[in-house]
Amino acid sequence: MTQASYGQFCPVAMAAEILCTRWTIVVLREMIAGSTRFNDLRRGVPRMSPALLSQRLKQLEQAGIVIRARVRGEPGLYEYQLSKAGRDLQPLIEGFGVWGQRWVETKATLENLDPQLLMWDLRRNLDLKPLPKKLSTIQFEFPEVPPPHGTWWLVVAPGSGVDLCSVDPGHEIDLFVSSDLKTMTAIWMGLETVSKAVRDHRVRFSGDKRLAATMQSWLGLSPFAKEKKLAA
């Protein structure tokens, strides 16, 4: 029995002892979303210290939820994969997200703003189908965010995926997007639309008009964006 044990044989209590430590559910969210490398996991939980992330991964490995394996051809590098027990947690993690989208009120949700996490999530869920079949670079600027976290670049390379850059990648900019961080977060969460934010002059474009006009279709939204908000 650990110091944090509830001292109950109930399966709910026993599962909570493993899953309800700080950051654990969020780390599992990142793994279910596809992150396997330590640095990618860090980008998905930017406010979690590397030492604590390493500790949580070890605890999840000891619990049989995570499997650590060497990366072939890359000595000293490891990947973290979900075991069968870990994959069985997917409906539970998704249920957390659905409940949060429905029942955590909007004002509280939009008080937790983080440009790095927002851009990482946008990159991960970007829909490549509506985008041009050529290298495209989209620059996002959040004017109220102090440097260096106020400017980001998404570099879309057909066949290679999407890179997120916090330093100018040196490519010609196809589309420049300027928005306050709260508005773009609300769009990502499905609480706002691009068209309404443009009409209200909270999102501004410069560059490729087709890219600008189709932004709502290619922008990577939260997997819970379609859930209707039920809280006030």
Protein Blocks (a to p, Z undefined) as FASTA:
>chain_A
ZZklgoiabfklmmmmmmmpghklmmmmmmmnopabfklmmmmmmmbcfklmmmmmmmmm
mnopaccdddehiahiacddddfklmmmmmmmmmmmmmmmmmmcfklmmmmgcfklmmmm
mmmmocfklpccbdcddddddfklccfklbccddddehiapaddfbdehiacfbdcdddf
klmmmmmnopacfklmmmnopaccedjfklmmmmmmmpccdfklmpccfbZZ
